[in-house]
Amino acid sequence: MAERREASRREIVNAAWSIAREDGLAAVTLREVAARVGMRAPSLYTHFESRNAIFDAMFAQAWRDLIEHMEAGIREASTMSLRDFLKWNSRTFFEFCVSDPPRAQLMNQRTIPGFEPTPEAYAPSLAAWQRFREELVPYGVTRTEDIDLYTALLGGLIDAQLANDPGGDRWEKLLDRAVDMYVDGLDLP
C-alpha cells in the first residue's frame, strides 16, 4: 500500500511538472493535475493537502535532482584550480537551470503567492549550498558574503538568460568572464 501511495505521489508531481513546463507554474491547479492523473480534484487531498504541498514536493525534487546532477561531474572538478572549478560549476548549474525554466523559477524565485517551502523541502537546497561551501574551503573561499556574491552573480546571469534570450546563449557566453571577474575581485589565483 505504501508503494502504491508513493507511486501515486510521483505521478501527481510528474503531472504538475508537465503542466508547469507547458503553461507555467501558475497553471498548476489541483483540477488540472487531477485531470492529468485520472482523478477528481478532491481525491488529490489523500496524497497532498494543498496545491502548495505539490509545489513543496516539486521544490524538494528539483534540488535533489540538482545535487545528483552536480555529483555526476564533481570527481573531475575536485582536481581543478578555483577558477576552473567555478567555471565548471557555473556552466553546470547554468545549463541545469536554463534547460528547465519552470524548475529554475521554482528553485530560485518566489513567484507563487503564498508558497514557501517547508523546512523538509528546503533541506536539499541547504544541503546543496553547504556542499558548495565545503567545496570552496580548500581554495580559501570561506566568507559567506563571498559565496553569496557568487550566487547572486550566477543567478543574475541565469535570470537574464531565461527572461531575455530563452534558448539562446547571450548570457551563457558571459559565464567565464563573470567567474574571472569574481576570482580576480577576491584576489585569488
Long-range contacts (C-beta under 8 A, 24 or more apart in sequence): 5-47, 8-37, 8-47, 9-47, 9-48, 9-57, 11-37, 12-37, 12-44, 12-47, 12-48, 12-54, 13-54, 13-57, 13-58, 13-61, 16-54, 16-55, 16-58, 17-58, 17-102, 17-103, 20-58, 20-102, 20-103, 20-106, 21-100, 21-102, 24-102, 25-55, 25-102, 25-105, 25-106, 25-111, 25-112, 26-112, 28-54, 28-55, 30-54, 52-112, 52-114, 52-115, 55-106, 55-112, 55-115, 55-117, 56-115, 56-117, 56-118, 56-120, 56-121, 57-121, 58-103, 58-106, 59-106, 59-107, 59-117, 59-121, 59-122, 59-125, 60-117, 60-120, 60-121, 60-122, 60-123, 60-124, 62-103, 62-106, 62-107, 63-107, 63-124, 63-125, 63-127, 63-128, 64-124, 65-103, 66-93, 66-96, 66-107, 66-124, 66-128, 67-124, 67-127, 67-128, 67-131, 69-96, 70-96, 70-128, 70-131, 74-135, 78-135, 81-189, 82-136, 82-139, 82-140, 82-141, 82-183, 82-188, 82-189, 83-179, 83-180, 83-183, 83-189, 85-135, 85-139, 86-150, 86-179, 86-182, 86-183, 87-175, 87-176, 87-179, 89-132, 89-135, 90-154, 90-157, 90-175, 90-176, 90-178, 90-179, 91-172, 91-175, 93-154, 93-158, 94-154, 94-157, 94-158, 94-161, 94-172, 94-175, 97-158, 97-162, 98-158, 98-161, 98-162, 98-166, 98-172, 101-162, 101-166, 104-158, 104-162, 105-162, 108-155, 108-158, 108-159, 109-159, 139-188, 140-188, 141-186, 141-188, 146-186, 149-182, 150-182, 153-178, 153-182, 154-178
